[in-house]
C-alpha cells in the first residue's frame, strides 16, 4: 500500500462520517506501523498521521490498552497538548484535521461512533468531546472554544420513565457545529444539537437537543436566543 495515501475504503468511511473531501485530499497521510501492539494491526485498526502531525507517547500507548477492531483514527495536527484519546469500542472513527489545538483536551469515542474536527479548532483548555452509542460530533472549520467546553452525544447513563420504561435522555445523538462558532467558557452541548454558522454560545450555557440559528447568540440553561444578526472576530478590538 502507498504509505502516503488513505485506502479507498477508509476515505469512503471518513466521508460518510462528515469529513470534507478537501480536508482529506490536502495532507500527505502516513499509516503508522510502530508504537502499537500487534493486535492493533491484526484486528483491522488503522492510525494515519499527516506530515508533522503526531500524538504524545501516553496517548499512543493508551490506544493499545483495550483490544478493539476496525477503529480508524486520522490525525492532521501535532497534538502535543492533548491529554487523552480513548477508544471505547469497535468501529470508532476519529478525524482531527489541520490546525486543531486541544490544550489539555480529552476525546472519547465509543463503538460505532465518530468525532470529526475539520480545523482550525482552538480549544483553550480542557475541552471534553464524548461520542458514544453510535452518535457523532462534527465540527466545521474555524472554531473557538473557551475553557472547559463539554460536548457529548449522550448522558452516559440511562434515565427512564418509571411507568413506561421509556428512555428519556438521548441515546447516540448527533451534534453538528457550523463554521466560525464561538463556545463560551463551560458551555455544554449535548443530545441532538445543531449550531449554525457564526453563532455564539454564552458562558455556562446548556444547549440540549436544540438548534441555534446562524449569526445568533444563545445563552442560559437551557439556552435561548438572546441576540440575532451578530458576527464575531478573533481580534479583541474596540
Secondary structure, 3 states (H helix, E strand, C coil): CCCCCCCHHHHHHHHHCCCCHHHHHCCCEEECCCCCCHHHHHCCCEEEEECCCEECHHHHHHCCCCCCCCCEEEECCEECCCCEEEECCCCCEEEECCCEEECCCEEEECCCCEEEECCCEEECCCCEEEECCCCEEEECCCEEECCCCEEECCCCCCCECCCCCCECCCCCCEEEECCCEEECCCCEEECCEEECCCCEECCCCEEECCEECCCEEEECECCEEEEECCCCCCCCCC
